[in-house]
Amino acid sequence: MLIFRNITKSFETLDGARTIFNLFNLSIDVNDFVSIIGTNGAGKSTLVKLLIGDLPLDDGEIFLNGTSVGKLPAFKRKMRIAKVYQDPTKGTAGNMTILENMALADGKGKPYGLKMSVNKKRIAYYRDELKTLNLGLEDQLHTNVSELSGGQRQALALIMATMKKPEILVLDEHTSALDPKTAQVVMEKTKELVTRHQIPALMITHNMDLAMQYGNRLIKLDNGQIVLDERLDAKATIDKDQLFS
């Protein structure tokens, strides 16, 4: 379970301090796939940055499965929290092969020497995981990731992010840079991995169709406040006009 408790965050601007969150509270359960929507400036990106440690809290606390993580350095949080970025180039190493990227993700948290080694016993597993994407990556293990399309690279980043079963998966508009067909492939794989590994997920998105199709909970932020929090097993009760207002 992920808990934001009494979170406060402000920024200094030319016009003075701007408060994004003031005593903000949110709980995400172990089986939640939460879609978070809202206009620019609503607080979506700030919330993610506070969670993964890219921004410090002004006050309040963040708990992950009962452990306080709000004051941990970012590198320690990222051992427990996985993120797939909007930019497909950020979740993978372009100057390394697909095989090397998979091995790197597989060894997350383990010390490396001067040269990273690939466990040959794991290659068959890597192929099987890549094969589920239906993108042909299982036959390109020795191809540099920089040569892949954006969609292929994002699909690879998703598999890498979930390989060690993080305690929560953060999806930061991870399909917004993809064409609709590839976005659908990535979302199907996202749902499959989250379900198979039982990973709670927090997805930031502007795509209302994807938010409602794949999430089981929909949250709308406005000026740092939750103005809508609906379980999507009752979609018929959601007024779409309210989502866009």
C-alpha angles and dihedrals in degrees: 000000000000119000129186106194123193093330117189125186131166135173130208113239134174087265094050134266118346117200114214099174127021115183090333118184131190135156124198117195127218093257096044124120097187121195111201117199135174142127123281109291094025092118102258098126093039090055091054093047091051090051098050094039101250088123127036122236118246090205141337131054143264120214125194115192091335097313123111108237102161094102099036116113115259095251091058093048091050089061086066103028124058124201133194110201132219089240109069091211094063101066098052139046107247095197092057130073125254088254092052091048091051091048091049092054091044090055096049109149094017122111118249130206125221090296128037114233129208118228101228091202089066098052094089089053091050090051092050092051093048092046091063089067093064089217098114094246092131087071094049101058092134095047117110110248090230087071094059126097119253091257094049090048093049092049089052091048090053093053090046092050093054100037095097094040102245120212089244134006119219116202109192104194086306095171100041094096093050132088114254096258094050091043088057091051091050092047093050089051090046092055092045094051094044091050096043095048094034093233119163110231136204113198123190110201146154092200106099094189093055091043092056098036099053107023124079092203130039123203125183120200125201121178091341095309132108106242096168131028114169135165108231095219082084099048093149090069094059116098107213090203087063091055093057098039 
